[in-house]
Amino acid sequence: MPLFEYACQTCRHSFEALVYGDEKAECPECHSNDLEKLLSLPAAPQSSTASFPSACGDPSLPPCGAPGCRRVGR
């Protein structure tokens, strides 16, 4: 299933939408079709034995560039 991230150019709301075939996404806030498709980063597989390096040196923080990264000075 293709999951895409969009930013509405009308109300600036960001959201994800499943889009099948020739369907067009619509903003769930204002119902506009004036959308910008955003670059989505694939999620890393989760493993209880493996740990991914953190950009901050703190393993409780997400890797550099991940959504929600709290790295100071970025």
TIVO-2410 file (N, C-alpha, C; in nm, 3 decimals):
# residues 74
REC num residu      c1      c2      c3 atome chaine
REC   1      M   0.084  -0.118   0.000     N      A
REC   1      M   0.000   0.000   0.000    CA      A
REC   1      M   0.088   0.124   0.000     C      A
REC   2      P   0.069   0.211  -0.099     N      A
REC   2      P   0.150   0.333  -0.104    CA      A
REC   2      P   0.103   0.438  -0.005     C      A
REC   3      L   0.187   0.467   0.091     N      A
REC   3      L   0.158   0.568   0.192    CA      A
REC   3      L   0.246   0.689   0.162     C      A
REC   4      F   0.183   0.803   0.140     N      A
REC   4      F   0.256   0.925   0.105    CA      A
REC   4      F   0.231   1.032   0.211     C      A
REC   5      E   0.329   1.122   0.224     N      A
REC   5      E   0.316   1.237   0.313    CA      A
REC   5      E   0.291   1.360   0.226     C      A
REC   6      Y   0.200   1.445   0.271     N      A
REC   6      Y   0.164   1.565   0.196    CA      A
REC   6      Y   0.163   1.686   0.288     C      A
REC   7      A   0.181   1.804   0.227     N      A
REC   7      A   0.161   1.933   0.294    CA      A
REC   7      A   0.061   2.009   0.208     C      A
REC   8      C  -0.049   2.051   0.269     N      A
REC   8      C  -0.152   2.126   0.198    CA      A
REC   8      C  -0.101   2.267   0.173     C      A
REC   9      Q  -0.109   2.311   0.049     N      A
REC   9      Q  -0.064   2.445   0.012    CA      A
REC   9      Q  -0.167   2.552   0.049     C      A
REC  10      T  -0.289   2.511   0.080     N      A
REC  10      T  -0.395   2.605   0.116    CA      A
REC  10      T  -0.392   2.638   0.265     C      A
REC  11      C  -0.393   2.532   0.351     N      A
REC  11      C  -0.399   2.556   0.496    CA      A
REC  11      C  -0.271   2.515   0.570     C      A
REC  12      R  -0.171   2.463   0.497     N      A
REC  12      R  -0.039   2.424   0.551    CA      A
REC  12      R  -0.044   2.304   0.644     C      A
REC  13      H  -0.155   2.228   0.644     N      A
REC  13      H  -0.167   2.107   0.726    CA      A
REC  13      H  -0.082   1.997   0.664     C      A
REC  14      S  -0.005   1.922   0.745     N      A
REC  14      S   0.074   1.808   0.699    CA      A
REC  14      S   0.003   1.681   0.741     C      A
REC  15      F   0.002   1.581   0.651     N      A
REC  15      F  -0.068   1.457   0.680    CA      A
REC  15      F  -0.015   1.344   0.592     C      A
REC  16      E  -0.050   1.222   0.627     N      A
REC  16      E  -0.018   1.103   0.548    CA      A
REC  16      E  -0.147   1.051   0.488     C      A
REC  17      A  -0.137   0.992   0.367     N      A
REC  17      A  -0.256   0.937   0.303    CA      A
REC  17      A  -0.218   0.813   0.223     C      A
REC  18      L  -0.305   0.712   0.227     N      A
REC  18      L  -0.293   0.595   0.141    CA      A
REC  18      L  -0.355   0.631   0.007     C      A
REC  19      V  -0.280   0.615  -0.101     N      A
REC  19      V  -0.329   0.651  -0.233    CA      A
REC  19      V  -0.318   0.529  -0.324     C      A
REC  20      Y  -0.432   0.488  -0.379     N      A
REC  20      Y  -0.439   0.371  -0.467    CA      A
REC  20      Y  -0.459   0.414  -0.611     C      A
REC  21      G  -0.382   0.356  -0.703     N      A
REC  21      G  -0.401   0.379  -0.846    CA      A
REC  21      G  -0.407   0.524  -0.885     C      A
REC  22      D  -0.518   0.563  -0.950     N      A
REC  22      D  -0.535   0.700  -1.000    CA      A
REC  22      D  -0.602   0.793  -0.899     C      A
REC  23      E  -0.621   0.748  -0.775     N      A
REC  23      E  -0.684   0.832  -0.674    CA      A
REC  23      E  -0.599   0.956  -0.648     C      A
REC  24      K  -0.663   1.063  -0.610     N      A
REC  24      K  -0.596   1.187  -0.570    CA      A
REC  24      K  -0.618   1.209  -0.422     C      A
REC  25      A  -0.513   1.251  -0.354     N      A
REC  25      A  -0.524   1.280  -0.210    CA      A
REC  25      A  -0.598   1.412  -0.191     C      A
REC  26      E  -0.658   1.426  -0.073     N      A
REC  26      E  -0.730   1.547  -0.036    CA      A
REC  26      E  -0.695   1.582   0.108     C      A
REC  27      C  -0.676   1.709   0.135     N      A
REC  27      C  -0.646   1.754   0.271    CA      A
REC  27      C  -0.764   1.722   0.363     C      A
REC  28      P  -0.739   1.653   0.474     N      A
REC  28      P  -0.848   1.621   0.566    CA      A
REC  28      P  -0.901   1.743   0.644     C      A
REC  29      E  -0.825   1.853   0.644     N      A
REC  29      E  -0.867   1.973   0.716    CA      A
REC  29      E  -0.956   2.064   0.631     C      A
REC  30      C  -0.907   2.099   0.509     N      A
REC  30      C  -0.980   2.197   0.427    CA      A
REC  30      C  -1.033   2.137   0.297     C      A
REC  31      H  -1.002   2.009   0.272     N      A
REC  31      H  -1.049   1.935   0.153    CA      A
REC  31      H  -0.992   1.988   0.022     C      A
REC  32      S  -0.880   2.058   0.029     N      A
REC  32      S  -0.813   2.108  -0.091    CA      A
REC  32      S  -0.736   1.995  -0.159     C      A
REC  33      N  -0.717   2.008  -0.291     N      A
REC  33      N  -0.634   1.915  -0.366    CA      A
REC  33      N  -0.501   1.979  -0.404     C      A
REC  34      D  -0.474   2.100  -0.356     N      A
REC  34      D  -0.349   2.170  -0.382    CA      A
REC  34      D  -0.246   2.124  -0.280     C      A
REC  35      L  -0.183   2.009  -0.310     N      A
REC  35      L  -0.094   1.943  -0.215    CA      A
REC  35      L   0.048   1.933  -0.269     C      A
REC  36      E   0.143   1.937  -0.177     N      A
REC  36      E   0.283   1.910  -0.210    CA      A
REC  36      E   0.318   1.775  -0.150     C      A
REC  37      K   0.369   1.684  -0.236     N      A
REC  37      K   0.411   1.554  -0.186    CA      A
REC  37      K   0.547   1.571  -0.120     C      A
REC  38      L   0.561   1.525   0.003     N      A
REC  38      L   0.684   1.539   0.079    CA      A
REC  38      L   0.769   1.414   0.067     C      A
REC  39      L   0.897   1.428   0.088     N      A
REC  39      L   0.989   1.315   0.088    CA      A
REC  39      L   0.970   1.236   0.216     C      A
REC  40      S   0.941   1.109   0.202     N      A
REC  40      S   0.922   1.022   0.319    CA      A
REC  40      S   1.048   0.941   0.341     C      A
REC  41      L   1.090   0.933   0.466     N      A
REC  41      L   1.205   0.850   0.501    CA      A
REC  41      L   1.155   0.714   0.547     C      A
REC  42      P   1.209   0.607   0.493     N      A
REC  42      P   1.164   0.474   0.536    CA      A
REC  42      P   1.203   0.449   0.682     C      A
REC  43      A   1.119   0.377   0.749     N      A
REC  43      A   1.146   0.342   0.889    CA      A
REC  43      A   1.249   0.231   0.895     C      A
REC  44      A   1.337   0.237   0.991     N      A
REC  44      A   1.436   0.131   1.011    CA      A
REC  44      A   1.370   0.014   1.083     C      A
REC  45      P   1.405  -0.108   1.047     N      A
REC  45      P   1.348  -0.222   1.118    CA      A
REC  45      P   1.385  -0.219   1.266     C      A
REC  46      Q   1.291  -0.257   1.349     N      A
REC  46      Q   1.314  -0.258   1.494    CA      A
REC  46      Q   1.365  -0.396   1.536     C      A
REC  47      S   1.463  -0.395   1.621     N      A
REC  47      S   1.519  -0.520   1.670    CA      A
REC  47      S   1.556  -0.501   1.816     C      A
REC  48      S   1.528  -0.599   1.896     N      A
REC  48      S   1.560  -0.587   2.037    CA      A
REC  48      S   1.709  -0.609   2.063     C      A
REC  49      T   1.779  -0.671   1.966     N      A
REC  49      T   1.921  -0.698   1.985    CA      A
REC  49      T   2.010  -0.595   1.919     C      A
REC  50      A   1.962  -0.531   1.812     N      A
REC  50      A   2.044  -0.434   1.741    CA      A
REC  50      A   2.011  -0.294   1.790     C      A
REC  51      S   2.113  -0.209   1.791     N      A
REC  51      S   2.086  -0.070   1.823    CA      A
REC  51      S   2.149   0.015   1.715     C      A
REC  52      F   2.077   0.118   1.673     N      A
REC  52      F   2.126   0.207   1.571    CA      A
REC  52      F   2.199   0.322   1.638     C      A
REC  53      P   2.308   0.370   1.577     N      A
REC  53      P   2.380   0.481   1.638    CA      A
REC  53      P   2.295   0.607   1.636     C      A
REC  54      S   2.304   0.684   1.740     N      A
REC  54      S   2.230   0.809   1.751    CA      A
REC  54      S   2.322   0.923   1.711     C      A
REC  55      A   2.264   1.027   1.650     N      A
REC  55      A   2.343   1.142   1.609    CA      A
REC  55      A   2.396   1.219   1.728     C      A
REC  56      C   2.330   1.206   1.841     N      A
REC  56      C   2.367   1.285   1.958    CA      A
REC  56      C   2.454   1.206   2.056     C      A
REC  57      G   2.476   1.080   2.029     N      A
REC  57      G   2.549   0.997   2.123    CA      A
REC  57      G   2.460   0.945   2.233     C      A
REC  58      D   2.333   0.980   2.230     N      A
REC  58      D   2.237   0.934   2.329    CA      A
REC  58      D   2.145   0.832   2.262     C      A
REC  59      P   2.156   0.703   2.296     N      A
REC  59      P   2.078   0.600   2.227    CA      A
REC  59      P   1.928   0.613   2.247     C      A
REC  60      S   1.882   0.697   2.340     N      A
REC  60      S   1.738   0.715   2.357    CA      A
REC  60      S   1.681   0.810   2.253     C      A
REC  61      L   1.768   0.886   2.181     N      A
REC  61      L   1.723   0.977   2.077    CA      A
REC  61      L   1.725   0.908   1.942     C      A
REC  62      P   1.641   0.953   1.847     N      A
REC  62      P   1.639   0.891   1.714    CA      A
REC  62      P   1.765   0.925   1.636     C      A
REC  63      P   1.798   0.846   1.532     N      A
REC  63      P   1.914   0.876   1.449    CA      A
REC  63      P   1.901   1.013   1.382     C      A
REC  64      C   2.013   1.070   1.344     N      A
REC  64      C   2.016   1.201   1.280    CA      A
REC  64      C   1.924   1.204   1.158     C      A
REC  65      G   1.847   1.311   1.144     N      A
REC  65      G   1.760   1.327   1.030    CA      A
REC  65      G   1.623   1.264   1.047     C      A
REC  66      A   1.603   1.189   1.154     N      A
REC  66      A   1.474   1.126   1.175    CA      A
REC  66      A   1.373   1.228   1.222     C      A
REC  67      P   1.245   1.211   1.183     N      A
REC  67      P   1.144   1.303   1.233    CA      A
REC  67      P   1.145   1.305   1.387     C      A
REC  68      G   1.137   1.420   1.443     N      A
REC  68      G   1.135   1.432   1.588    CA      A
REC  68      G   1.273   1.433   1.652     C      A
REC  69      C   1.378   1.437   1.571     N      A
REC  69      C   1.514   1.439   1.625    CA      A
REC  69      C   1.531   1.565   1.709     C      A
REC  70      R   1.582   1.549   1.828     N      A
REC  70      R   1.598   1.662   1.921    CA      A
REC  70      R   1.742   1.710   1.927     C      A
REC  71      R   1.818   1.684   1.824     N      A
REC  71      R   1.959   1.722   1.822    CA      A
REC  71      R   1.973   1.874   1.827     C      A
REC  72      V   2.051   1.924   1.922     N      A
REC  72      V   2.073   2.067   1.941    CA      A
REC  72      V   2.168   2.117   1.835     C      A
REC  73      G   2.142   2.237   1.780     N      A
REC  73      G   2.230   2.297   1.681    CA      A
REC  73      G   2.207   2.245   1.541     C      A
REC  74      R   2.098   2.180   1.519     N      A
REC  74      R   2.069   2.125   1.387    CA      A
REC  74      R   2.019   2.226   1.291     C      A
***
